[in-house]
């Protein structure tokens, strides 16, 4: 499990659930040149849960969003093992 990195003001960086198991926390990566998120675009994937938010060892919450199905249900956001945020641009 990776803890969120902190800036000089103790603000945590983005973390997400690992797409292969849904329970390990992974740091989300950004291109240092243009500051754009590094993403993995595709429609594949598996819902590993969890129902509740993931937290690192310092109790910082990983990314959560709401379901595209109902716009209400909280869903954990996944990233690949290389830190690429999973997206579906379709």
NORTA-V256072 format. One record per pair of residues at least 24 apart in sequence whose C-alpha atoms are under 8 Angstrom apart, sorted by sequence separation. I is the first residue (numbers start at 1). GAP is how many residues later the second one is. D is the distance in Angstrom with one decimal. If there is no record, write none. Layout:
I:GAP:D
I:GAP:D
This chain:
1:24:5.1
2:24:5.5
3:24:7.6
51:24:7.3
52:24:7.9
1:25:6.7
2:25:6.5
22:25:7.5
23:25:7.8
51:25:7.9
19:26:7.3
20:26:7.9
22:26:4.9
23:26:7.8
49:26:7.8
50:26:7.0
19:27:7.5
21:27:6.0
22:27:6.0
23:27:7.0
49:27:7.2
22:28:6.7
19:29:7.9
25:29:7.3
25:30:7.6
23:31:7.0
25:31:6.7
17:37:7.1
25:37:7.2
16:38:8.0
40:40:7.6
40:44:5.6
42:44:7.5
43:44:8.0
17:45:7.0
38:45:7.4
39:45:4.5
40:45:6.0
41:45:6.2
42:45:6.5
43:45:5.7
15:46:7.8
16:46:4.9
17:46:7.7
38:46:5.0
39:46:4.5
40:46:5.0
41:46:5.0
42:46:5.3
15:47:4.8
16:47:5.1
37:47:7.6
38:47:6.3
39:47:5.8
40:47:6.1
41:47:5.5
42:47:7.4
43:47:7.9
12:48:7.6
14:48:6.8
15:48:6.0
16:48:7.9
37:48:7.3
39:48:6.6
41:48:6.6
14:49:6.8
28:51:6.9
4:52:7.1
3:53:5.2
26:53:6.9
29:53:8.0
2:54:6.9
3:54:6.2
26:54:7.8
29:54:5.1
1:55:7.0
3:55:6.9
26:55:6.9
28:55:4.6
29:55:6.1
1:56:7.9
4:56:7.2
22:56:7.1
27:56:5.7
28:56:6.2
29:56:7.7
3:57:8.0
26:57:6.3
28:57:6.3
17:59:6.6
19:59:5.0
16:60:7.3
17:60:6.1
18:60:5.5
19:60:5.5
20:60:7.5
16:61:5.6
17:61:4.6
18:61:5.3
19:61:5.5
16:62:5.3
17:62:6.1
18:62:5.8
19:62:7.6
16:63:5.8
18:63:6.4
16:69:7.8
